[in-house]
Amino acid sequence: MNTEVQEETLTLEEVLAALKPNHQLILWNDEINTFDHVIYCLTKYLDYSDSQAEKIAWKVHNDGKAVVLEGSFTELEVYRKILQQEGLTVTIE
């Protein structure tokens, strides 16, 4: 029985493309949540510093939305559920 193993060679670009996160967790502006609550959630659950969280809150306020996390759909779904339970408006794209 001949069991030949064929090796597949990938370029650096192909490896990096495979590792690249392909989904984004988007935080949307709403009329419900305060800046303080958004900053609290970003620091507590996404491990942002206070100043980073404040910059994101302003971006959401001014632009209507901001990407707060990138990764696999499965990973982001956990954070989406947590942030939604806190009352934030978040989607995965």
N, C-alpha and C positions, 0 to 999 in steps of 0.2 A: 504494500500500500504506500503510495507516494503522497505525503502531506506537505506540499510546498506552501510556504507562507510568503505572501507578497507584502512587501512594505510599501506604505504610502508616504510620499514625501510632500510636505506642505511648505509653502513659502511663509516667510514671516508675516506678510500681509494677510494671508489666509488664516493664520493662527490668531492674529490680532482681531480680525473681523469676527471670528468665531467667539472670541472672548468679550467682544464689545456688548455692553448692555443694549437690549433692543426695545426696552419699554421705559416710559417716563411717568413718574407720579406728579400730577399737576394739581397745584393748589389754586383755587379760583376765588376771586373777590366775591363777597356777599355783603348784605346789609345787616347781618346778624352778629357776627363775631367782632370783638374788639381787638385792637392791636395787641393789647396785653395777653389776651387769650391765645391768639395765633402764635405770638412769641413763646409763651409758656409751652404750647404743644410742640413747637419745633425744637425747643431745647430739651424737653422731657423725652420725647419719643424718637427724634431724629438726631439727637446729640449735637445740634448746632450750638455755637456760643451765642450769648445774648446779642452781641453786635451783628453776627451773621443772620440770626433770626429776625432782627429788626430790619436789616436790609431787604430780606425776602418779603417781609410784611409790607414794606413800602413799595417794592416792585409789584406785588399783587394789587395793592391799592391803586397804583398809577397805571399799570399795564393790563389789569384785569385778571392776570394769572401769572404763575411762575412754576418752573420745574423745581421740585424740592428733592427728588431722588431719582436715580436711574438704576435699572437692574432687570432681573428676570421678572416675568409676570407674576410668578408664584411668590417671589420675595416681596414685590410691591403690593400684592394683594393683602398681605398681612398688615402693612402700614396703612393702606387705604381704609381697611376696616377699623383700625384703631383711631385714625384721625376722624373718620365719619362718626364714630361713637362719641367723640369729643365735640361734634357739631360742625366740623369744618367741611367745606365743599371740595372734594378731591376726586379726581378721575385718573385712570391709567390710559395712556396712549402709546 
